[in-house]
Amino acid sequence: MYVVRIDCDDARKFQAFSKLRDARVFAREAGESEDLEEMPVLFEVPDTNDAEIAVMAVRDGMGVPVIEPEPDAAVILASMGLGTGLRI
């Protein structure tokens, strides 16, 4: 399970997802829509399919933070049209 933790002024909000893609979309939208001091944090809780257990694990500090992958240099260059044979 994946859990998004949103730190608000007076409380923490948690939302559990079974797919990483859905959790990332929710975290991105929550960060853009709400006035937050910090961006939402995404955690993975392996070995469970129960949302309530996953949220309790993150609340108790047992979730594993999901780190965003570093962008590949070749993909960045290709997105700019470099290395593709196109002349600018």
C-alpha positions as CSV (number, residue, x, y, z in Angstrom):
1,M,0.0,0.0,0.0
2,Y,1.0,3.6,-0.5
3,V,0.1,6.4,1.9
4,V,0.2,10.1,1.3
5,R,0.7,12.2,4.4
6,I,-0.4,15.8,4.3
7,D,0.8,18.1,7.1
8,C,-1.7,20.8,7.8
9,D,-1.6,23.6,10.3
10,D,-3.3,21.7,13.1
11,A,-3.5,18.1,12.0
12,R,-2.1,15.5,9.7
13,K,-4.2,13.9,7.0
14,F,-3.6,10.5,5.5
15,Q,-4.8,8.9,2.3
16,A,-4.1,5.3,1.3
17,F,-3.8,3.9,-2.2
18,S,-3.1,0.5,-3.7
19,K,-1.3,1.9,-6.8
20,L,1.8,4.2,-6.7
21,R,0.5,6.1,-9.8
22,D,-2.7,7.1,-8.0
23,A,-0.8,8.1,-4.8
24,R,1.5,10.3,-6.8
25,V,-1.3,12.0,-8.7
26,F,-3.2,12.7,-5.4
27,A,0.0,14.0,-3.7
28,R,0.7,16.4,-6.7
29,E,-2.9,17.6,-6.8
30,A,-3.1,18.1,-3.0
31,G,0.2,20.0,-3.0
32,E,-1.1,22.4,-5.7
33,S,-4.6,22.9,-4.3
34,E,-4.1,23.3,-0.6
35,D,-2.1,26.1,1.1
36,L,0.6,23.9,2.7
37,E,3.9,24.8,4.2
38,E,5.4,21.5,3.0
39,M,4.5,19.3,0.1
40,P,2.7,16.0,0.8
41,V,5.0,13.1,1.6
42,L,4.5,9.7,0.0
43,F,5.2,6.4,1.9
44,E,5.2,2.8,1.0
45,V,4.0,0.2,3.4
46,P,5.0,-3.3,2.1
47,D,3.3,-6.5,3.1
48,T,-0.2,-5.2,3.6
49,N,-3.3,-4.6,1.5
50,D,-5.3,-3.1,4.3
51,A,-5.5,0.7,4.1
52,E,-6.2,1.2,7.9
53,I,-3.1,-0.8,8.8
54,A,-1.0,1.1,6.3
55,V,-2.1,4.5,7.7
56,M,-1.4,3.4,11.2
57,A,2.1,2.2,10.1
58,V,2.9,5.6,8.6
59,R,1.5,7.4,11.6
60,D,3.8,5.3,13.9
61,G,6.8,5.9,11.7
62,M,7.1,2.5,10.1
63,G,6.4,3.6,6.5
64,V,9.2,3.8,3.9
65,P,9.4,7.2,2.1
66,V,9.2,6.9,-1.6
67,I,12.0,8.7,-3.3
68,E,11.4,10.3,-6.7
69,P,13.7,8.7,-9.4
70,E,16.5,10.9,-10.8
71,P,15.7,11.9,-14.4
72,D,17.9,10.1,-17.0
73,A,20.2,12.5,-18.8
74,A,19.5,10.8,-22.2
75,V,15.8,11.4,-21.7
76,I,16.3,15.0,-20.9
77,L,18.5,15.5,-24.0
78,A,16.0,13.7,-26.2
79,S,13.2,15.8,-24.9
80,M,15.2,18.9,-26.0
81,G,15.8,17.4,-29.4
82,L,19.5,16.8,-28.8
83,G,20.9,13.5,-30.0
84,T,18.0,12.8,-32.3
85,G,19.5,14.1,-35.5
86,L,17.2,17.2,-35.5
87,R,18.9,20.5,-36.4
88,I,17.8,23.5,-34.4
